[in-house]
Amino acid sequence: MRRRTPLLALASCILVSGLAVSATADDRDELVRQREENTVQLEDLRAHLEGTEVELQDTYLALEATRQQVPIAQAELRLAEENLAAAERVQQQTADRLAVAEAELAKLGETIAHAEERTVRSREALGELARTTYQNGATLSAMSLVVGSGSSGDFATRMSAVDSAVRVQTAVLAEMSELEATARNAQERQEAVTVRVTELKEQADQAVVAADAARDAAAQKQAELLSLQARQESLAADLEGRRTQIEAQQTLIRQANEELAREIARIDEENRRRAEEERLERLRQEELRRQQELEAQRLAQQQAAEATTDTSRSEPVRPPAPTFAIGTPVPPPLYVTSPYGYRIYPITGGWFFHPGVDLRSACGNKQYAAAAGTVAAIRLEAWNGTHGNQVILNHGMINGKSYVTVYNHLSGFAVSQGQSVAKGQVIGYTGTTGASTGCHVHFEVWVNGSTIDPMSLPGF
């Protein structure tokens, strides 16, 4: 009889566990989607930590990442436990079928043995009958019965003995034929069941391996979950223990912003002073020109006393008022990683103000002057607190307002203090100096001593 391939045994396990696999496919897709959402949330969270000491950032981000991983680990543990339960069901069902098959195989063995034993006894009985008949000189020949009988009574006796012997022989032969058929059928069934038992043993072995693997996976997920929970508790305790340090860091941020505001106020005052000087100088020049025109008119009147000449005083030509068209510090398209304005500080839960806009840019990328102006200050990271390497550009008075732009966290400078720059000129390179969460552009626009949202300006 041809033996079935082991793939049939494996197919049986797959059919039993197929429902469990399809039932968890959507769950796995949901876990993948959740991981992608968590990545986006952590990137946004990193932007909200702008200005915090890097070590504190790392601790808090690790805590948040752990918090996000815990529900995922719980879901993965649940899936692992479901897979384990399915594998154990397959293992139990296979074991049950194997037990039934082995019981049937044992019963068939008993049936065959019993039939063979009875066949042997029947053969022995038939042989004994033949020997007895021979020893008594009995024969089945009708002529011998007639000739050999001394009387009618003797003939009847002999005839009865022969008839009995024939009946016994026929019964024994019929029983032997039935026993042989029974044994033959049982042997054929035994061969088929033996093949089935072999296949079920292979399935049982595979089910044990699958259950062991599922059990190990569930144990691993359980260990991962416990590890994540322990890490979460440790990070939370560490962060709580450093609350004083966090508050001190926020104080440094406020102080750095206040210092920058004072510096820009000084620039604004200088811009106003220069604007006032320029205004007074224009007035002086206009007055001087008016006096010169009056003197010229008086002389002309003296020289042409008899002639009447209409003279029109020419008005001074004033240049058109300048407009402030701002450009972007990096080429478009722009990707805002942290917008301008108030937001909740993730670590303490308090509100804080982000005075600029953060734009995505790789370390070393060029940054450009948003408008023409003068480099008011170049500040190095070592003496500039949380802002890192910084460039401050003074764009002077535009339509009666003082404009200043600020560029933080630079990796290097391309200009020097006091230098005049044109719009679009390289002023430095993107970096992550100071209290920065990674390479990016931090860009601020100040108007009359207060910040405005750069994204609201026409050039953006």
Contacts in CASP RR format, 6 or more apart in sequence:
PFRMAT RR
TARGET T0000
AUTHOR 0000-0000-0000
METHOD contacts of the structure
MODEL  1
MRRRTPLLALASCILVSGLAVSATADDRDELVRQREENTVQLEDLRAHLE
GTEVELQDTYLALEATRQQVPIAQAELRLAEENLAAAERVQQQTADRLAV
AEAELAKLGETIAHAEERTVRSREALGELARTTYQNGATLSAMSLVVGSG
SSGDFATRMSAVDSAVRVQTAVLAEMSELEATARNAQERQEAVTVRVTEL
KEQADQAVVAADAARDAAAQKQAELLSLQARQESLAADLEGRRTQIEAQQ
TLIRQANEELAREIARIDEENRRRAEEERLERLRQEELRRQQELEAQRLA
QQQAAEATTDTSRSEPVRPPAPTFAIGTPVPPPLYVTSPYGYRIYPITGG
WFFHPGVDLRSACGNKQYAAAAGTVAAIRLEAWNGTHGNQVILNHGMING
KSYVTVYNHLSGFAVSQGQSVAKGQVIGYTGTTGASTGCHVHFEVWVNGS
TIDPMSLPGF
1 191 0 8 1.000
1 192 0 8 1.000
1 195 0 8 1.000
3 195 0 8 1.000
3 198 0 8 1.000
4 195 0 8 1.000
4 199 0 8 1.000
6 199 0 8 1.000
6 202 0 8 1.000
8 199 0 8 1.000
9 199 0 8 1.000
9 200 0 8 1.000
9 202 0 8 1.000
9 203 0 8 1.000
9 206 0 8 1.000
10 203 0 8 1.000
10 206 0 8 1.000
12 94 0 8 1.000
12 203 0 8 1.000
13 90 0 8 1.000
13 94 0 8 1.000
13 203 0 8 1.000
13 206 0 8 1.000
13 207 0 8 1.000
13 210 0 8 1.000
16 86 0 8 1.000
16 89 0 8 1.000
16 90 0 8 1.000
16 93 0 8 1.000
17 86 0 8 1.000
17 87 0 8 1.000
17 89 0 8 1.000
17 90 0 8 1.000
17 210 0 8 1.000
20 82 0 8 1.000
20 83 0 8 1.000
20 85 0 8 1.000
20 86 0 8 1.000
23 82 0 8 1.000
24 79 0 8 1.000
24 82 0 8 1.000
24 83 0 8 1.000
27 75 0 8 1.000
27 79 0 8 1.000
28 79 0 8 1.000
30 75 0 8 1.000
31 72 0 8 1.000
31 75 0 8 1.000
31 76 0 8 1.000
34 71 0 8 1.000
34 72 0 8 1.000
35 72 0 8 1.000
38 65 0 8 1.000
38 68 0 8 1.000
38 69 0 8 1.000
38 72 0 8 1.000
41 68 0 8 1.000
42 61 0 8 1.000
42 64 0 8 1.000
42 65 0 8 1.000
42 68 0 8 1.000
43 337 0 8 1.000
45 61 0 8 1.000
45 64 0 8 1.000
45 346 0 8 1.000
46 57 0 8 1.000
46 61 0 8 1.000
46 437 0 8 1.000
46 438 0 8 1.000
47 337 0 8 1.000
47 338 0 8 1.000
47 358 0 8 1.000
47 437 0 8 1.000
48 338 0 8 1.000
48 343 0 8 1.000
48 344 0 8 1.000
48 345 0 8 1.000
48 346 0 8 1.000
49 56 0 8 1.000
49 57 0 8 1.000
49 60 0 8 1.000
49 61 0 8 1.000
49 346 0 8 1.000
49 347 0 8 1.000
49 437 0 8 1.000
50 338 0 8 1.000
50 354 0 8 1.000
50 358 0 8 1.000
50 435 0 8 1.000
50 436 0 8 1.000
50 437 0 8 1.000
50 442 0 8 1.000
51 249 0 8 1.000
51 253 0 8 1.000
51 386 0 8 1.000
51 434 0 8 1.000
51 435 0 8 1.000
51 436 0 8 1.000
51 437 0 8 1.000
52 60 0 8 1.000
52 246 0 8 1.000
52 249 0 8 1.000
52 253 0 8 1.000
52 347 0 8 1.000
52 435 0 8 1.000
52 437 0 8 1.000
53 245 0 8 1.000
53 249 0 8 1.000
53 435 0 8 1.000
54 435 0 8 1.000
54 436 0 8 1.000
54 437 0 8 1.000
56 239 0 8 1.000
56 242 0 8 1.000
56 245 0 8 1.000
56 246 0 8 1.000
56 249 0 8 1.000
56 347 0 8 1.000
57 437 0 8 1.000
59 235 0 8 1.000
59 238 0 8 1.000
59 239 0 8 1.000
59 242 0 8 1.000
60 239 0 8 1.000
60 346 0 8 1.000
60 347 0 8 1.000
62 231 0 8 1.000
62 235 0 8 1.000
63 232 0 8 1.000
63 235 0 8 1.000
63 236 0 8 1.000
63 239 0 8 1.000
64 346 0 8 1.000
66 228 0 8 1.000
66 231 0 8 1.000
66 232 0 8 1.000
66 235 0 8 1.000
67 232 0 8 1.000
69 228 0 8 1.000
70 225 0 8 1.000
70 228 0 8 1.000
70 229 0 8 1.000
70 232 0 8 1.000
73 221 0 8 1.000
73 224 0 8 1.000
73 225 0 8 1.000
73 228 0 8 1.000
74 225 0 8 1.000
76 221 0 8 1.000
76 224 0 8 1.000
77 218 0 8 1.000
77 221 0 8 1.000
77 222 0 8 1.000
77 224 0 8 1.000
77 225 0 8 1.000
80 214 0 8 1.000
80 217 0 8 1.000
80 218 0 8 1.000
80 220 0 8 1.000
80 221 0 8 1.000
81 218 0 8 1.000
83 214 0 8 1.000
83 217 0 8 1.000
83 218 0 8 1.000
84 211 0 8 1.000
84 214 0 8 1.000
84 215 0 8 1.000
84 217 0 8 1.000
84 218 0 8 1.000
86 214 0 8 1.000
87 207 0 8 1.000
87 210 0 8 1.000
87 211 0 8 1.000
87 213 0 8 1.000
87 214 0 8 1.000
87 215 0 8 1.000
88 211 0 8 1.000
88 214 0 8 1.000
90 207 0 8 1.000
90 210 0 8 1.000
90 211 0 8 1.000
91 204 0 8 1.000
91 207 0 8 1.000
91 208 0 8 1.000
91 210 0 8 1.000
91 211 0 8 1.000
94 200 0 8 1.000
94 203 0 8 1.000
94 204 0 8 1.000
94 207 0 8 1.000
95 204 0 8 1.000
95 207 0 8 1.000
97 200 0 8 1.000
98 197 0 8 1.000
98 200 0 8 1.000
98 201 0 8 1.000
98 203 0 8 1.000
98 204 0 8 1.000
101 193 0 8 1.000
101 196 0 8 1.000
101 197 0 8 1.000
101 200 0 8 1.000
102 197 0 8 1.000
104 193 0 8 1.000
105 190 0 8 1.000
105 193 0 8 1.000
105 194 0 8 1.000
105 197 0 8 1.000
108 186 0 8 1.000
108 189 0 8 1.000
108 190 0 8 1.000
108 193 0 8 1.000
109 186 0 8 1.000
109 190 0 8 1.000
111 182 0 8 1.000
111 183 0 8 1.000
111 186 0 8 1.000
112 183 0 8 1.000
112 186 0 8 1.000
112 187 0 8 1.000
112 190 0 8 1.000
115 179 0 8 1.000
115 180 0 8 1.000
115 182 0 8 1.000
115 183 0 8 1.000
115 186 0 8 1.000
116 179 0 8 1.000
116 183 0 8 1.000
118 175 0 8 1.000
118 179 0 8 1.000
119 176 0 8 1.000
119 179 0 8 1.000
119 180 0 8 1.000
119 183 0 8 1.000
122 172 0 8 1.000
122 175 0 8 1.000
122 176 0 8 1.000
122 179 0 8 1.000
123 176 0 8 1.000
125 168 0 8 1.000
125 172 0 8 1.000
126 169 0 8 1.000
126 172 0 8 1.000
126 173 0 8 1.000
126 176 0 8 1.000
129 165 0 8 1.000
129 168 0 8 1.000
129 169 0 8 1.000
129 172 0 8 1.000
133 165 0 8 1.000
136 161 0 8 1.000
138 158 0 8 1.000
138 161 0 8 1.000
138 162 0 8 1.000
138 165 0 8 1.000
139 145 0 8 1.000
140 162 0 8 1.000
140 166 0 8 1.000
145 155 0 8 1.000
145 158 0 8 1.000
145 159 0 8 1.000
145 162 0 8 1.000
146 155 0 8 1.000
148 154 0 8 1.000
148 158 0 8 1.000
149 155 0 8 1.000
149 158 0 8 1.000
239 246 0 8 1.000
239 347 0 8 1.000
243 348 0 8 1.000
246 347 0 8 1.000
246 348 0 8 1.000
247 348 0 8 1.000
249 435 0 8 1.000
250 345 0 8 1.000
250 348 0 8 1.000
250 352 0 8 1.000
252 385 0 8 1.000
252 386 0 8 1.000
252 435 0 8 1.000
253 352 0 8 1.000
253 386 0 8 1.000
253 435 0 8 1.000
256 384 0 8 1.000
256 385 0 8 1.000
256 386 0 8 1.000
256 387 0 8 1.000
257 355 0 8 1.000
260 387 0 8 1.000
260 406 0 8 1.000
261 449 0 8 1.000
263 376 0 8 1.000
263 377 0 8 1.000
263 392 0 8 1.000
264 392 0 8 1.000
264 404 0 8 1.000
264 406 0 8 1.000
264 446 0 8 1.000
264 449 0 8 1.000
265 449 0 8 1.000
267 376 0 8 1.000
267 392 0 8 1.000
267 394 0 8 1.000
267 402 0 8 1.000
267 404 0 8 1.000
268 402 0 8 1.000
268 404 0 8 1.000
268 446 0 8 1.000
268 448 0 8 1.000
268 449 0 8 1.000
270 394 0 8 1.000
271 394 0 8 1.000
271 396 0 8 1.000
271 397 0 8 1.000
271 402 0 8 1.000
272 397 0 8 1.000
272 402 0 8 1.000
274 396 0 8 1.000
274 397 0 8 1.000
275 396 0 8 1.000
275 397 0 8 1.000
275 400 0 8 1.000
285 316 0 8 1.000
286 316 0 8 1.000
289 316 0 8 1.000
290 313 0 8 1.000
293 313 0 8 1.000
293 314 0 8 1.000
297 311 0 8 1.000
300 309 0 8 1.000
300 311 0 8 1.000
301 309 0 8 1.000
321 399 0 8 1.000
322 398 0 8 1.000
322 399 0 8 1.000
323 398 0 8 1.000
323 399 0 8 1.000
324 371 0 8 1.000
324 395 0 8 1.000
324 398 0 8 1.000
324 399 0 8 1.000
324 401 0 8 1.000
324 403 0 8 1.000
325 371 0 8 1.000
325 423 0 8 1.000
325 458 0 8 1.000
325 459 0 8 1.000
326 370 0 8 1.000
326 371 0 8 1.000
326 405 0 8 1.000
326 445 0 8 1.000
326 454 0 8 1.000
326 457 0 8 1.000
326 458 0 8 1.000
326 459 0 8 1.000
326 460 0 8 1.000
327 368 0 8 1.000
327 370 0 8 1.000
327 371 0 8 1.000
327 423 0 8 1.000
327 424 0 8 1.000
327 459 0 8 1.000
327 460 0 8 1.000
328 334 0 8 1.000
328 359 0 8 1.000
328 368 0 8 1.000
328 370 0 8 1.000
328 459 0 8 1.000
328 460 0 8 1.000
329 359 0 8 1.000
329 367 0 8 1.000
329 368 0 8 1.000
329 369 0 8 1.000
329 370 0 8 1.000
329 407 0 8 1.000
329 441 0 8 1.000
329 443 0 8 1.000
330 359 0 8 1.000
330 361 0 8 1.000
330 365 0 8 1.000
330 366 0 8 1.000
330 367 0 8 1.000
330 368 0 8 1.000
330 430 0 8 1.000
330 441 0 8 1.000
334 359 0 8 1.000
334 360 0 8 1.000
334 460 0 8 1.000
335 359 0 8 1.000
335 360 0 8 1.000
336 357 0 8 1.000
336 358 0 8 1.000
336 359 0 8 1.000
336 360 0 8 1.000
336 455 0 8 1.000
337 358 0 8 1.000
337 359 0 8 1.000
337 360 0 8 1.000
337 440 0 8 1.000
338 354 0 8 1.000
338 357 0 8 1.000
338 358 0 8 1.000
338 440 0 8 1.000
339 354 0 8 1.000
339 357 0 8 1.000
339 358 0 8 1.000
339 453 0 8 1.000
339 455 0 8 1.000
340 354 0 8 1.000
340 355 0 8 1.000
340 356 0 8 1.000
340 357 0 8 1.000
340 451 0 8 1.000
340 453 0 8 1.000
340 454 0 8 1.000
340 455 0 8 1.000
341 353 0 8 1.000
341 354 0 8 1.000
341 355 0 8 1.000
341 356 0 8 1.000
341 453 0 8 1.000
342 351 0 8 1.000
342 352 0 8 1.000
342 353 0 8 1.000
342 354 0 8 1.000
343 351 0 8 1.000
343 352 0 8 1.000
343 354 0 8 1.000
344 350 0 8 1.000
344 351 0 8 1.000
344 352 0 8 1.000
345 351 0 8 1.000
345 352 0 8 1.000
355 444 0 8 1.000
355 451 0 8 1.000
356 442 0 8 1.000
356 443 0 8 1.000
356 444 0 8 1.000
356 445 0 8 1.000
356 451 0 8 1.000
356 453 0 8 1.000
356 454 0 8 1.000
357 442 0 8 1.000
357 443 0 8 1.000
357 444 0 8 1.000
357 453 0 8 1.000
357 454 0 8 1.000
357 455 0 8 1.000
358 440 0 8 1.000
358 441 0 8 1.000
358 442 0 8 1.000
358 443 0 8 1.000
359 440 0 8 1.000
359 441 0 8 1.000
359 443 0 8 1.000
360 440 0 8 1.000
360 441 0 8 1.000
361 367 0 8 1.000
361 430 0 8 1.000
361 439 0 8 1.000
361 440 0 8 1.000
361 441 0 8 1.000
362 430 0 8 1.000
362 439 0 8 1.000
363 411 0 8 1.000
363 429 0 8 1.000
363 430 0 8 1.000
363 431 0 8 1.000
363 432 0 8 1.000
363 439 0 8 1.000
364 411 0 8 1.000
364 429 0 8 1.000
364 430 0 8 1.000
364 431 0 8 1.000
364 439 0 8 1.000
365 429 0 8 1.000
365 430 0 8 1.000
366 414 0 8 1.000
366 426 0 8 1.000
366 428 0 8 1.000
366 429 0 8 1.000
366 430 0 8 1.000
367 407 0 8 1.000
367 410 0 8 1.000
367 426 0 8 1.000
367 427 0 8 1.000
367 428 0 8 1.000
367 429 0 8 1.000
367 430 0 8 1.000
367 441 0 8 1.000
368 424 0 8 1.000
368 425 0 8 1.000
368 426 0 8 1.000
368 427 0 8 1.000
369 393 0 8 1.000
369 405 0 8 1.000
369 421 0 8 1.000
369 422 0 8 1.000
369 423 0 8 1.000
369 424 0 8 1.000
369 425 0 8 1.000
369 426 0 8 1.000
369 427 0 8 1.000
370 393 0 8 1.000
370 405 0 8 1.000
370 423 0 8 1.000
370 424 0 8 1.000
370 443 0 8 1.000
370 445 0 8 1.000
370 454 0 8 1.000
371 393 0 8 1.000
371 395 0 8 1.000
371 403 0 8 1.000
371 405 0 8 1.000
371 423 0 8 1.000
372 395 0 8 1.000
372 420 0 8 1.000
372 421 0 8 1.000
372 422 0 8 1.000
372 423 0 8 1.000
373 393 0 8 1.000
373 394 0 8 1.000
373 395 0 8 1.000
373 396 0 8 1.000
373 420 0 8 1.000
373 421 0 8 1.000
374 393 0 8 1.000
374 394 0 8 1.000
374 396 0 8 1.000
374 418 0 8 1.000
374 419 0 8 1.000
374 420 0 8 1.000
374 421 0 8 1.000
375 391 0 8 1.000
375 392 0 8 1.000
375 393 0 8 1.000
375 394 0 8 1.000
375 415 0 8 1.000
375 416 0 8 1.000
375 417 0 8 1.000
375 418 0 8 1.000
375 419 0 8 1.000
375 420 0 8 1.000
375 421 0 8 1.000
375 427 0 8 1.000
376 392 0 8 1.000
376 393 0 8 1.000
376 394 0 8 1.000
376 404 0 8 1.000
376 417 0 8 1.000
376 418 0 8 1.000
377 390 0 8 1.000
377 391 0 8 1.000
377 392 0 8 1.000
377 417 0 8 1.000
378 390 0 8 1.000
378 391 0 8 1.000
378 392 0 8 1.000
378 413 0 8 1.000
378 415 0 8 1.000
378 416 0 8 1.000
378 417 0 8 1.000
379 387 0 8 1.000
379 388 0 8 1.000
379 389 0 8 1.000
379 390 0 8 1.000
379 391 0 8 1.000
379 392 0 8 1.000
380 388 0 8 1.000
380 389 0 8 1.000
381 388 0 8 1.000
381 389 0 8 1.000
381 433 0 8 1.000
381 434 0 8 1.000
384 390 0 8 1.000
384 434 0 8 1.000
385 434 0 8 1.000
385 435 0 8 1.000
386 434 0 8 1.000
386 435 0 8 1.000
387 408 0 8 1.000
387 409 0 8 1.000
387 434 0 8 1.000
387 442 0 8 1.000
388 408 0 8 1.000
388 409 0 8 1.000
388 410 0 8 1.000
388 433 0 8 1.000
388 434 0 8 1.000
388 435 0 8 1.000
388 436 0 8 1.000
389 408 0 8 1.000
389 409 0 8 1.000
389 410 0 8 1.000
389 411 0 8 1.000
389 412 0 8 1.000
389 413 0 8 1.000
389 431 0 8 1.000
389 433 0 8 1.000
389 434 0 8 1.000
390 406 0 8 1.000
390 407 0 8 1.000
390 408 0 8 1.000
390 409 0 8 1.000
390 410 0 8 1.000
391 406 0 8 1.000
391 407 0 8 1.000
391 410 0 8 1.000
391 413 0 8 1.000
391 415 0 8 1.000
391 427 0 8 1.000
391 428 0 8 1.000
392 404 0 8 1.000
392 405 0 8 1.000
392 406 0 8 1.000
392 407 0 8 1.000
393 404 0 8 1.000
393 405 0 8 1.000
393 406 0 8 1.000
393 407 0 8 1.000
393 421 0 8 1.000
393 427 0 8 1.000
394 404 0 8 1.000
395 403 0 8 1.000
395 404 0 8 1.000
395 405 0 8 1.000
396 402 0 8 1.000
396 403 0 8 1.000
396 404 0 8 1.000
397 403 0 8 1.000
401 447 0 8 1.000
401 448 0 8 1.000
402 446 0 8 1.000
402 447 0 8 1.000
402 448 0 8 1.000
402 449 0 8 1.000
403 445 0 8 1.000
403 446 0 8 1.000
403 447 0 8 1.000
404 445 0 8 1.000
404 446 0 8 1.000
404 449 0 8 1.000
405 443 0 8 1.000
405 444 0 8 1.000
405 445 0 8 1.000
405 446 0 8 1.000
406 442 0 8 1.000
406 443 0 8 1.000
406 444 0 8 1.000
406 445 0 8 1.000
406 446 0 8 1.000
407 427 0 8 1.000
407 428 0 8 1.000
407 441 0 8 1.000
407 442 0 8 1.000
407 443 0 8 1.000
408 442 0 8 1.000
408 444 0 8 1.000
409 430 0 8 1.000
409 431 0 8 1.000
409 432 0 8 1.000
409 433 0 8 1.000
409 434 0 8 1.000
409 436 0 8 1.000
409 440 0 8 1.000
409 442 0 8 1.000
410 428 0 8 1.000
410 429 0 8 1.000
410 430 0 8 1.000
410 431 0 8 1.000
410 433 0 8 1.000
411 429 0 8 1.000
411 430 0 8 1.000
411 431 0 8 1.000
411 432 0 8 1.000
411 433 0 8 1.000
411 439 0 8 1.000
412 428 0 8 1.000
412 429 0 8 1.000
412 431 0 8 1.000
413 427 0 8 1.000
413 428 0 8 1.000
413 429 0 8 1.000
414 426 0 8 1.000
414 427 0 8 1.000
414 428 0 8 1.000
414 429 0 8 1.000
415 421 0 8 1.000
415 425 0 8 1.000
415 426 0 8 1.000
415 427 0 8 1.000
415 428 0 8 1.000
421 427 0 8 1.000
430 439 0 8 1.000
430 440 0 8 1.000
430 441 0 8 1.000
431 438 0 8 1.000
431 439 0 8 1.000
431 440 0 8 1.000
432 438 0 8 1.000
432 439 0 8 1.000
432 440 0 8 1.000
436 442 0 8 1.000
443 454 0 8 1.000
444 451 0 8 1.000
444 454 0 8 1.000
445 451 0 8 1.000
445 452 0 8 1.000
445 453 0 8 1.000
445 454 0 8 1.000
445 457 0 8 1.000
446 452 0 8 1.000
454 460 0 8 1.000
END
